[in-house]
Amino acid sequence: MLASWLAVRLGAAELPEGVTFGQVWGAGILGGIGFTMSIFVSGLAFGESDLLGTAKLGILAASAVAGLAGYATLRVVLGRARGEPG
């Protein structure tokens, strides 16, 4: 989000027509769902130890939080764009 905002402010880029920074923010939050590689790396790091289960639980919980937060953010942002109450 910060890199996108900075690029637009410095004139190096521009948002596509009809896209707001709120939408970019919501999509960025949804990027936190990408947990497949995290589970793979934790498997390499922890092997068959008890920490692997804890790592997987933490990764899945963080992915759920990212999904819900991204959904809520985009629902509010897109609702405002349609003129619905926030």
N, CA, C and O atoms as a printed pandas DataFrame, in Angstrom:
     atom_number atom_name residue_name chain_id  residue_number  x_coord  y_coord  z_coord
0              1         N          MET        A               1    0.833   -1.180    0.000
1              2        CA          MET        A               1    0.000    0.000    0.000
2              3         C          MET        A               1    0.874    1.238    0.000
3              4         O          MET        A               1    0.653    2.165   -0.779
4              5         N          LEU        A               2    1.861    1.250    0.871
5              6        CA          LEU        A               2    2.741    2.413    0.970
6              7         C          LEU        A               2    3.499    2.642   -0.329
7              8         O          LEU        A               2    3.633    3.780   -0.778
8              9         N          ALA        A               3    3.996    1.572   -0.934
9             10        CA          ALA        A               3    4.727    1.702   -2.196
10            11         C          ALA        A               3    3.806    2.222   -3.305
11            12         O          ALA        A               3    4.219    3.055   -4.112
12            13         N          SER        A               4    2.575    1.738   -3.346
13            14        CA          SER        A               4    1.619    2.215   -4.353
14            15         C          SER        A               4    1.292    3.687   -4.140
15            16         O          SER        A               4    1.271    4.475   -5.086
16            17         N          TRP        A               5    1.037    4.046   -2.881
17            18        CA          TRP        A               5    0.717    5.443   -2.565
18            19         C          TRP        A               5    1.876    6.349   -2.933
19            20         O          TRP        A               5    1.677    7.407   -3.530
20            21         N          LEU        A               6    3.101    5.934   -2.574
21            22        CA          LEU        A               6    4.281    6.739   -2.857
22            23         C          LEU        A               6    4.497    6.893   -4.362
23            24         O          LEU        A               6    4.816    7.984   -4.833
24            25         N          ALA        A               7    4.326    5.816   -5.111
25            26        CA          ALA        A               7    4.502    5.875   -6.565
26            27         C          ALA        A               7    3.501    6.836   -7.200
27            28         O          ALA        A               7    3.855    7.587   -8.110
28            29         N          VAL        A               8    2.265    6.819   -6.730
29            30        CA          VAL        A               8    1.246    7.732   -7.267
30            31         C          VAL        A               8    1.575    9.170   -6.883
31            32         O          VAL        A               8    1.485   10.072   -7.716
32            33         N          ARG        A               9    1.955    9.388   -5.626
33            34        CA          ARG        A               9    2.276   10.745   -5.161
34            35         C          ARG        A               9    3.478   11.331   -5.875
35            36         O          ARG        A               9    3.514   12.535   -6.131
36            37         N          LEU        A              10    4.466   10.507   -6.203
37            38        CA          LEU        A              10    5.657   10.994   -6.892
38            39         C          LEU        A              10    5.463   11.097   -8.401
39            40         O          LEU        A              10    6.350   11.584   -9.102
40            41         N          GLY        A              11    4.327   10.651   -8.908
41            42        CA          GLY        A              11    4.034   10.735  -10.326
42            43         C          GLY        A              11    4.622    9.604  -11.151
43            44         O          GLY        A              11    4.579    9.649  -12.381
44            45         N          ALA        A              12    5.171    8.592  -10.495
45            46        CA          ALA        A              12    5.754    7.460  -11.216
46            47         C          ALA        A              12    4.688    6.481  -11.694
47            48         O          ALA        A              12    4.948    5.655  -12.569
48            49         N          ALA        A              13    3.493    6.571  -11.121
49            50        CA          ALA        A              13    2.400    5.667  -11.486
50            51         C          ALA        A              13    1.087    6.391  -11.247
51            52         O          ALA        A              13    1.048    7.459  -10.637
52            53         N          GLU        A              14    0.035    5.801  -11.731
53            54        CA          GLU        A              14   -1.302    6.319  -11.440
54            55         C          GLU        A              14   -2.254    5.153  -11.271
55            56         O          GLU        A              14   -2.087    4.093  -11.876
56            57         N          LEU        A              15   -3.251    5.372  -10.438
57            58        CA          LEU        A              15   -4.246    4.327  -10.228
58            59         C          LEU        A              15   -5.113    4.186  -11.475
59            60         O          LEU        A              15   -5.391    5.177  -12.152
60            61         N          PRO        A              16   -5.535    2.981  -11.779
61            62        CA          PRO        A              16   -6.451    2.799  -12.902
62            63         C          PRO        A              16   -7.761    3.556  -12.644
63            64         O          PRO        A              16   -8.129    3.810  -11.497
64            65         N          GLU        A              17   -8.432    3.900  -13.699
65            66        CA          GLU        A              17   -9.700    4.619  -13.575
66            67         C          GLU        A              17  -10.690    3.811  -12.751
67            68         O          GLU        A              17  -10.895    2.624  -13.000
68            69         N          GLY        A              18  -11.293    4.454  -11.779
69            70        CA          GLY        A              18  -12.291    3.811  -10.944
70            71         C          GLY        A              18  -11.728    3.070   -9.739
71            72         O          GLY        A              18  -12.494    2.495   -8.966
72            73         N          VAL        A              19  -10.405    3.069   -9.559
73            74        CA          VAL        A              19   -9.781    2.382   -8.433
74            75         C          VAL        A              19   -9.380    3.418   -7.391
75            76         O          VAL        A              19   -8.820    4.462   -7.724
76            77         N          THR        A              20   -9.669    3.122   -6.126
77            78        CA          THR        A              20   -9.316    4.022   -5.026
78            79         C          THR        A              20   -8.231    3.377   -4.164
79            80         O          THR        A              20   -7.970    2.177   -4.249
80            81         N          PHE        A              21   -7.613    4.209   -3.340
81            82        CA          PHE        A              21   -6.615    3.664   -2.425
82            83         C          PHE        A              21   -7.256    2.722   -1.407
83            84         O          PHE        A              21   -6.597    1.799   -0.929
84            85         N          GLY        A              22   -8.505    2.934   -1.072
85            86        CA          GLY        A              22   -9.204    2.016   -0.180
86            87         C          GLY        A              22   -9.286    0.623   -0.769
87            88         O          GLY        A              22   -9.132   -0.367   -0.053
88            89         N          GLN        A              23   -9.527    0.540   -2.067
89            90        CA          GLN        A              23   -9.582   -0.759   -2.735
90            91         C          GLN        A              23   -8.201   -1.403   -2.776
91            92         O          GLN        A              23   -8.073   -2.615   -2.599
92            93         N          VAL        A              24   -7.173   -0.601   -3.008
93            94        CA          VAL        A              24   -5.806   -1.124   -2.995
94            95         C          VAL        A              24   -5.473   -1.647   -1.598
95            96         O          VAL        A              24   -4.857   -2.704   -1.456
96            97         N          TRP        A              25   -5.880   -0.913   -0.577
97            98        CA          TRP        A              25   -5.656   -1.317    0.811
98            99         C          TRP        A              25   -6.338   -2.664    1.096
99           100         O          TRP        A              25   -5.716   -3.559    1.669
100          101         N          GLY        A              26   -7.595   -2.811    0.705
101          102        CA          GLY        A              26   -8.319   -4.064    0.926
102          103         C          GLY        A              26   -7.681   -5.234    0.202
103          104         O          GLY        A              26   -7.582   -6.329    0.756
104          105         N          ALA        A              27   -7.250   -5.014   -1.026
105          106        CA          ALA        A              27   -6.591   -6.082   -1.782
106          107         C          ALA        A              27   -5.256   -6.446   -1.147
107          108         O          ALA        A              27   -4.864   -7.613   -1.144
108          109         N          GLY        A              28   -4.561   -5.454   -0.612
109          110        CA          GLY        A              28   -3.298   -5.725    0.069
110          111         C          GLY        A              28   -3.491   -6.578    1.308
111          112         O          GLY        A              28   -2.690   -7.469    1.589
112          113         N          ILE        A              29   -4.560   -6.303    2.049
113          114        CA          ILE        A              29   -4.861   -7.109    3.229
114          115         C          ILE        A              29   -5.160   -8.549    2.814
115          116         O          ILE        A              29   -4.729   -9.491    3.479
116          117         N          LEU        A              30   -5.890   -8.715    1.727
117          118        CA          LEU        A              30   -6.201  -10.070    1.248
118          119         C          LEU        A              30   -4.940  -10.827    0.838
119          120         O          LEU        A              30   -4.940  -12.058    0.805
120          121         N          GLY        A              31   -3.872  -10.102    0.528
121          122        CA          GLY        A              31   -2.601  -10.748    0.205
122          123         C          GLY        A              31   -2.046  -11.565    1.355
123          124         O          GLY        A              31   -1.206  -12.440    1.145
124          125         N          GLY        A              32   -2.505  -11.292    2.571
125          126        CA          GLY        A              32   -2.070  -12.057    3.732
126          127         C          GLY        A              32   -2.590  -13.481    3.756
127          128         O          GLY        A              32   -2.173  -14.273    4.601
128          129         N          ILE        A              33   -3.482  -13.822    2.854
129          130        CA          ILE        A              33   -4.042  -15.175    2.809
130          131         C          ILE        A              33   -3.035  -16.178    2.254
131          132         O          ILE        A              33   -3.155  -17.374    2.520
132          133         N          GLY        A              34   -2.063  -15.728    1.502
133          134        CA          GLY        A              34   -1.128  -16.643    0.834
134          135         C          GLY        A              34   -0.289  -17.448    1.808
135          136         O          GLY        A              34    0.840  -17.062    2.108
136          137         N          PHE        A              35   -0.810  -18.548    2.305
137          138        CA          PHE        A              35   -0.153  -19.299    3.362
138          139         C          PHE        A              35    0.524  -20.578    2.895
139          140         O          PHE        A              35    1.206  -21.222    3.693
140          141         N          THR        A              36    0.369  -20.966    1.662
141          142        CA          THR        A              36    0.898  -22.242    1.195
142          143         C          THR        A              36    2.415  -22.309    1.364
143          144         O          THR        A              36    2.943  -23.306    1.857
144          145         N          MET        A              37    3.106  -21.263    0.962
145          146        CA          MET        A              37    4.563  -21.256    1.072
146          147         C          MET        A              37    4.996  -21.207    2.540
147          148         O          MET        A              37    6.010  -21.802    2.905
148          149         N          SER        A              38    4.243  -20.512    3.374
149          150        CA          SER        A              38    4.582  -20.448    4.798
150          151         C          SER        A              38    4.509  -21.828    5.443
151          152         O          SER        A              38    5.363  -22.177    6.257
152          153         N          ILE        A              39    3.509  -22.604    5.091
153          154        CA          ILE        A              39    3.386  -23.953    5.642
154          155         C          ILE        A              39    4.529  -24.835    5.127
155          156         O          ILE        A              39    5.067  -25.648    5.879
156          157         N          PHE        A              40    4.896  -24.683    3.875
157          158        CA          PHE        A              40    6.010  -25.444    3.309
158          159         C          PHE        A              40    7.315  -25.119    4.034
159          160         O          PHE        A              40    8.061  -26.022    4.414
160          161         N          VAL        A              41    7.587  -23.826    4.224
161          162        CA          VAL        A              41    8.828  -23.411    4.883
162          163         C          VAL        A              41    8.845  -23.855    6.345
163          164         O          VAL        A              41    9.889  -24.270    6.848
164          165         N          SER        A              42    7.714  -23.773    7.029
165          166        CA          SER        A              42    7.684  -24.225    8.423
166          167         C          SER        A              42    7.932  -25.729    8.506
167          168         O          SER        A              42    8.546  -26.198    9.464
168          169         N          GLY        A              43    7.467  -26.485    7.526
169          170        CA          GLY        A              43    7.751  -27.919    7.483
170          171         C          GLY        A              43    9.231  -28.189    7.327
171          172         O          GLY        A              43    9.761  -29.121    7.931
172          173         N          LEU        A              44    9.907  -27.379    6.518
173          174        CA          LEU        A              44   11.349  -27.527    6.364
174          175         C          LEU        A              44   12.083  -27.102    7.638
175          176         O          LEU        A              44   13.070  -27.724    8.030
176          177         N          ALA        A              45   11.597  -26.044    8.275
177          178        CA          ALA        A              45   12.286  -25.511    9.448
178          179         C          ALA        A              45   12.107  -26.382   10.684
179          180         O          ALA        A              45   13.053  -26.572   11.448
180          181         N          PHE        A              46   10.906  -26.912   10.889
181          182        CA          PHE        A              46   10.617  -27.621   12.128
182          183         C          PHE        A              46   10.583  -29.133   11.979
183          184         O          PHE        A              46   10.539  -29.847   12.981
184          185         N          GLY        A              47   10.603  -29.631   10.757
185          186        CA          GLY        A              47   10.584  -31.079   10.562
186          187         C          GLY        A              47    9.352  -31.700   11.189
187          188         O          GLY        A              47    8.230  -31.262   10.936
188          189         N          GLU        A              48    9.558  -32.705   11.996
189          190        CA          GLU        A              48    8.447  -33.408   12.645
190          191         C          GLU        A              48    8.305  -33.024   14.118
191          192         O          GLU        A              48    7.696  -33.762   14.892
192          193         N          SER        A              49    8.859  -31.883   14.512
193          194        CA          SER        A              49    8.785  -31.481   15.922
194          195         C          SER        A              49    7.390  -30.973   16.279
195          196         O          SER        A              49    6.552  -30.739   15.408
196          197         N          ASP        A              50    7.165  -30.811   17.573
197          198        CA          ASP        A              50    5.872  -30.303   18.050
198          199         C          ASP        A              50    5.607  -28.870   17.587
199          200         O          ASP        A              50    4.458  -28.431   17.526
200          201         N          LEU        A              51    6.671  -28.151   17.264
201          202        CA          LEU        A              51    6.510  -26.763   16.829
202          203         C          LEU        A              51    5.820  -26.656   15.471
203          204         O          LEU        A              51    5.241  -25.617   15.156
204          205         N          LEU        A              52    5.873  -27.699   14.675
205          206        CA          LEU        A              52    5.247  -27.657   13.355
206          207         C          LEU        A              52    3.746  -27.461   13.467
207          208         O          LEU        A              52    3.171  -26.672   12.717
208          209         N          GLY        A              53    3.103  -28.160   14.384
209          210        CA          GLY        A              53    1.661  -27.997   14.571
210          211         C          GLY        A              53    1.312  -26.589   15.019
211          212         O          GLY        A              53    0.328  -26.009   14.560
212          213         N          THR        A              54    2.122  -26.042   15.917
213          214        CA          THR        A              54    1.898  -24.679   16.394
214          215         C          THR        A              54    2.077  -23.682   15.256
215          216         O          THR        A              54    1.290  -22.745   15.116
216          217         N          ALA        A              55    3.110  -23.883   14.445
217          218        CA          ALA        A              55    3.358  -22.990   13.310
218          219         C          ALA        A              55    2.193  -23.035   12.319
219          220         O          ALA        A              55    1.744  -21.992   11.844
220          221         N          LYS        A              56    1.708  -24.225   12.010
221          222        CA          LYS        A              56    0.585  -24.361   11.074
222          223         C          LYS        A              56   -0.673  -23.687   11.614
223          224         O          LYS        A              56   -1.397  -23.023   10.872
224          225         N          LEU        A              57   -0.926  -23.860   12.899
225          226        CA          LEU        A              57   -2.092  -23.224   13.506
226          227         C          LEU        A              57   -1.977  -21.702   13.428
227          228         O          LEU        A              57   -2.951  -21.023   13.105
228          229         N          GLY        A              58   -0.805  -21.173   13.717
229          230        CA          GLY        A              58   -0.590  -19.730   13.634
230          231         C          GLY        A              58   -0.758  -19.205   12.219
231          232         O          GLY        A              58   -1.341  -18.141   12.010
232          233         N          ILE        A              59   -0.247  -19.953   11.245
233          234        CA          ILE        A              59   -0.356  -19.548    9.838
234          235         C          ILE        A              59   -1.819  -19.549    9.390
235          236         O          ILE        A              59   -2.271  -18.614    8.728
236          237         N          LEU        A              60   -2.547  -20.588    9.748
237          238        CA          LEU        A              60   -3.958  -20.662    9.356
238          239         C          LEU        A              60   -4.791  -19.589   10.058
239          240         O          LEU        A              60   -5.701  -19.019    9.456
240          241         N          ALA        A              61   -4.485  -19.314   11.325
241          242        CA          ALA        A              61   -5.210  -18.263   12.047
242          243         C          ALA        A              61   -4.936  -16.899   11.417
243          244         O          ALA        A              61   -5.859  -16.109   11.220
244          245         N          ALA        A              62   -3.680  -16.624   11.101
245          246        CA          ALA        A              62   -3.342  -15.345   10.471
246          247         C          ALA        A              62   -4.004  -15.214    9.101
247          248         O          ALA        A              62   -4.430  -14.122    8.725
248          249         N          SER        A              63   -4.094  -16.304    8.360
249          250        CA          SER        A              63   -4.758  -16.282    7.059
250          251         C          SER        A              63   -6.248  -15.996    7.208
251          252         O          SER        A              63   -6.827  -15.258    6.411
252          253         N          ALA        A              64   -6.859  -16.577    8.225
253          254        CA          ALA        A              64   -8.284  -16.319    8.474
254          255         C          ALA        A              64   -8.513  -14.864    8.849
255          256         O          ALA        A              64   -9.467  -14.242    8.381
256          257         N          VAL        A              65   -7.646  -14.322    9.687
257          258        CA          VAL        A              65   -7.759  -12.912   10.079
258          259         C          VAL        A              65   -7.588  -12.014    8.849
259          260         O          VAL        A              65   -8.341  -11.057    8.673
260          261         N          ALA        A              66   -6.604  -12.318    8.001
261          262        CA          ALA        A              66   -6.384  -11.523    6.794
262          263         C          ALA        A              66   -7.596  -11.590    5.869
263          264         O          ALA        A              66   -7.995  -10.576    5.297
264          265         N          GLY        A              67   -8.174  -12.758    5.722
265          266        CA          GLY        A              67   -9.358  -12.909    4.870
266          267         C          GLY        A              67  -10.540  -12.112    5.381
267          268         O          GLY        A              67  -11.210  -11.421    4.615
268          269         N          LEU        A              68  -10.793  -12.209    6.671
269          270        CA          LEU        A              68  -11.916  -11.469    7.252
270          271         C          LEU        A              68  -11.684   -9.961    7.226
271          272         O          LEU        A              68  -12.597   -9.194    6.919
272          273         N          ALA        A              69  -10.460   -9.534    7.550
273          274        CA          ALA        A              69  -10.155   -8.098    7.536
274          275         C          ALA        A              69  -10.223   -7.535    6.119
275          276         O          ALA        A              69  -10.733   -6.433    5.916
276          277         N          GLY        A              70   -9.715   -8.278    5.141
277          278        CA          GLY        A              70   -9.790   -7.833    3.751
278          279         C          GLY        A              70  -11.217   -7.747    3.254
279          280         O          GLY        A              70  -11.592   -6.795    2.569
280          281         N          TYR        A              71  -12.010   -8.748    3.603
281          282        CA          TYR        A              71  -13.420   -8.755    3.223
282          283         C          TYR        A              71  -14.140   -7.546    3.822
283          284         O          TYR        A              71  -14.866   -6.836    3.127
284          285         N          ALA        A              72  -13.931   -7.325    5.110
285          286        CA          ALA        A              72  -14.597   -6.208    5.784
286          287         C          ALA        A              72  -14.172   -4.870    5.192
287          288         O          ALA        A              72  -15.005   -3.991    4.971
288          289         N          THR        A              73  -12.882   -4.718    4.937
289          290        CA          THR        A              73  -12.383   -3.474    4.355
290          291         C          THR        A              73  -12.998   -3.218    2.989
291          292         O          THR        A              73  -13.492   -2.123    2.719
292          293         N          LEU        A              74  -12.970   -4.227    2.128
293          294        CA          LEU        A              74  -13.523   -4.043    0.786
294          295         C          LEU        A              74  -15.036   -3.851    0.819
295          296         O          LEU        A              74  -15.581   -3.111    0.000
296          297         N          ARG        A              75  -15.707   -4.494    1.737
297          298        CA          ARG        A              75  -17.162   -4.314    1.845
298          299         C          ARG        A              75  -17.496   -2.860    2.191
299          300         O          ARG        A              75  -18.411   -2.274    1.613
300          301         N          VAL        A              76  -16.749   -2.283    3.136
301          302        CA          VAL        A              76  -16.968   -0.886    3.515
302          303         C          VAL        A              76  -16.599    0.047    2.377
303          304         O          VAL        A              76  -17.366    0.947    2.034
304          305         N          VAL        A              77  -15.429   -0.162    1.790
305          306        CA          VAL        A              77  -14.958    0.725    0.711
306          307         C          VAL        A              77  -15.882    0.664   -0.493
307          308         O          VAL        A              77  -16.251    1.702   -1.042
308          309         N          LEU        A              78  -16.259   -0.528   -0.908
309          310        CA          LEU        A              78  -17.121   -0.658   -2.080
310          311         C          LEU        A              78  -18.547   -0.200   -1.778
311          312         O          LEU        A              78  -19.244    0.293   -2.666
312          313         N          GLY        A              79  -18.980   -0.362   -0.527
313          314        CA          GLY        A              79  -20.301    0.146   -0.138
314          315         C          GLY        A              79  -20.354    1.664   -0.223
315          316         O          GLY        A              79  -21.347    2.233   -0.677
316          317         N          ARG        A              80  -19.287    2.315    0.214
317          318        CA          ARG        A              80  -19.222    3.780    0.117
318          319         C          ARG        A              80  -19.222    4.226   -1.345
319          320         O          ARG        A              80  -19.833    5.238   -1.690
320          321         N          ALA        A              81  -18.537    3.471   -2.199
321          322        CA          ALA        A              81  -18.477    3.828   -3.617
322          323         C          ALA        A              81  -19.869    3.756   -4.256
323          324         O          ALA        A              81  -20.163    4.492   -5.198
324          325         N          ARG        A              82  -20.718    2.867   -3.738
325          326        CA          ARG        A              82  -22.080    2.751   -4.261
326          327         C          ARG        A              82  -23.060    3.657   -3.535
327          328         O          ARG        A              82  -24.240    3.705   -3.883
328          329         N          GLY        A              83  -22.569    4.386   -2.513
329          330        CA          GLY        A              83  -23.425    5.299   -1.788
330          331         C          GLY        A              83  -24.189    4.660   -0.649
331          332         O          GLY        A              83  -25.119    5.260   -0.108
332          333         N          GLU        A              84  -23.804    3.440   -0.277
333          334        CA          GLU        A              84  -24.456    2.774    0.841
334          335         C          GLU        A              84  -23.881    3.323    2.148
335          336         O          GLU        A              84  -22.744    3.794    2.164
336          337         N          PRO        A              85  -24.638    3.270    3.232
337          338        CA          PRO        A              85  -24.105    3.738    4.512
338          339         C          PRO        A              85  -22.947    2.870    4.978
339          340         O          PRO        A              85  -22.980    1.648    4.832
340          341         N          GLY        A              86  -21.895    3.520    5.555
341          342        CA          GLY        A              86  -20.664    2.875    5.968
342          343         C          GLY        A              86  -20.795    1.871    6.999
343          344         O          GLY        A              86  -19.800    1.273    7.410
